[in-house]
Amino acid sequence: VNVDARLGIRNWEITNELDGLYWLRQAKRGQPKRAAELGAIFARAAAAMKAVDPSIRLGGPAATRPDHVGDLRDFIRAAGPHLSFLSFHA
């Protein structure tokens, strides 16, 4: 988008409301949560995107629930330096 079409879009959210699949559902069922797994997926996607356009800023997880702070921390740790901003829908 930025390289070929030169649209200059700087901020991107890689995931959208996947907290339901990676930790909210597990919390209801008493199962291990997978926030770190989603953060690792984010990091791999972010690295690939930055390889094409290093000027972009990448955010996530665009969570539906900002009150699951521990899970968001696990996501942030796994996303690492690729995460430019934290996002949620509330």
C-alpha positions in Angstrom: 0.0 0.0 0.0 2.7 2.5 0.9 5.4 1.1 -1.4 3.5 0.5 -4.6 0.5 2.8 -4.2 2.4 5.4 -2.1 -0.5 6.1 0.1 1.6 7.0 3.1 -0.5 5.2 5.7 1.6 5.1 8.9 -0.6 3.5 11.6 -1.8 -0.1 11.2 -3.6 -2.6 13.5 -2.5 -6.1 12.8 -5.2 -7.9 14.7 -8.8 -7.1 15.4 -10.7 -8.4 18.5 -8.9 -11.7 18.7 -8.8 -11.5 22.5 -12.1 -13.5 22.4 -10.3 -16.4 20.8 -7.0 -16.1 22.7 -8.0 -15.3 26.3 -11.6 -14.3 27.0 -13.0 -17.7 26.0 -10.3 -19.5 28.0 -11.0 -17.3 31.1 -14.7 -18.4 31.0 -13.7 -22.0 30.7 -10.9 -22.0 33.2 -8.4 -22.9 30.6 -4.9 -21.6 30.0 -5.0 -18.2 28.2 -3.0 -17.7 25.0 -2.3 -13.9 25.0 1.5 -14.5 24.6 0.7 -16.7 21.5 -1.2 -13.9 19.9 1.6 -11.5 20.8 4.1 -13.8 19.0 1.9 -13.9 15.9 1.7 -10.1 16.0 5.5 -9.9 16.2 6.0 -12.2 13.2 3.5 -10.2 11.1 5.0 -6.9 12.3 8.5 -8.0 11.4 7.3 -8.9 7.9 5.5 -5.6 7.4 8.4 -3.5 8.7 10.7 -5.4 6.3 8.7 -3.9 3.5 8.1 -0.4 5.0 10.2 0.4 8.1 8.4 3.8 8.6 5.1 2.3 9.7 3.7 2.1 13.2 2.0 -1.1 14.3 -0.6 -1.5 17.0 -2.8 -4.1 18.5 -4.4 -6.2 19.7 -7.5 -4.1 19.1 -9.0 -6.0 22.1 -12.7 -5.9 22.9 -12.0 -5.8 26.7 -9.4 -3.4 28.1 -10.0 -4.6 31.6 -8.0 -7.9 31.1 -4.8 -6.1 32.1 -2.8 -9.2 32.8 -3.5 -10.7 29.4 -2.7 -7.4 27.7 0.6 -7.4 29.5 1.3 -10.9 28.2 0.5 -9.7 24.7 2.7 -6.7 25.0 5.7 -8.7 26.3 5.4 -11.2 23.4 4.8 -8.5 20.8 8.0 -6.8 22.0 9.5 -3.8 20.3 7.3 -4.3 17.2 4.3 -2.9 19.1 4.1 0.9 18.6 0.7 1.4 20.3 -1.8 -0.6 22.3 -5.4 -0.5 21.0 -8.7 -1.7 22.3 -12.4 -1.1 21.4 -14.5 0.0 24.3 
